[in-house]
């Protein structure tokens, strides 16, 4: 078994408009890094914490909780593992910050223990960590960060998720305005009951969106990306939402929506050229606005969490 390992812990976009708590895709240029190393003292330990603030109390640290869940489930009692976390994704940014940490830590410990669990089997342990931050057990950020590409969470109860393979050349632009919206707070603006007519439209679009990925059908993908449940309630929390939406669609974007609970928004584009155009348009708008911002841009990452060599 290895004595140390360096892990890329990718960010992700979740919901993708029609898939609240069920859909997500993996980012290629946003992520944390974790270096896990074996130590003489048994158990999981927090080491150096760099980058954005990360709780030093183990019970409040999503990475520790996920890693410790793997350690305990493996029945390990002798090996010691220390987690050194470089937190590069700002918490509350809407691009899966807590999921990245949870997935990276769970994966790292699993590797140092000799890989007792498959990636799919790590899912519930990662959710244990994510739940510390979001106050609910959901896997729409966890699954793409773990498995890569587009993912669908099939059941919340049994923690089953599947990768939605596609040959479409899909690139993303994510605009993160530097305000913080916590997932736990953002969920409160969504109504607890949804009319049946609205529900039918939403789950029809979710099915169509999933089919479009498998069929490599851009037109169907765009047609089925309309959200009738969440966006209408959350968009008012995000500065310049309508302006960014218009710019995305005028400059080659296929789909525009809220990334997770916000404040980040995303555009999906066919090909790098269109994504670069959307990124440039977003940059020109936001540089004159009141908030600092960061733009992510890249191809949807087909591989999720992995070792950096």
Buried (B, 14 or more C-beta within 10 A) or exposed (E): EEEBBBBBBBBBBBBBBBBBBBBBBBBBBBBBBBBBBBBEEEBBBBBEBEEBEBBEEBEEBBBBBBBBBBBEBBEBEEBBBBBBBBBBBBBBBBBBBBBBBBBBBBBBBBBBBEEBBEBBEBBBBBBBBBBBBBEEBBBBBBBBBBBBBBBBBEEBEEBBBBBBEBEBBBBBBBBBBEBEBBBEEBBEEBEEEEEEEEEEBBBEBBEBBBBBBEBEBBEBBBEBBBBBBBBEEBBEBBBBBEBBBBBBBEBBBBBBBBBBBBBBBBBBBBBEEBBBBBBBBBBEBBEEEEEEBBBBBBBBBBEBBBEEE
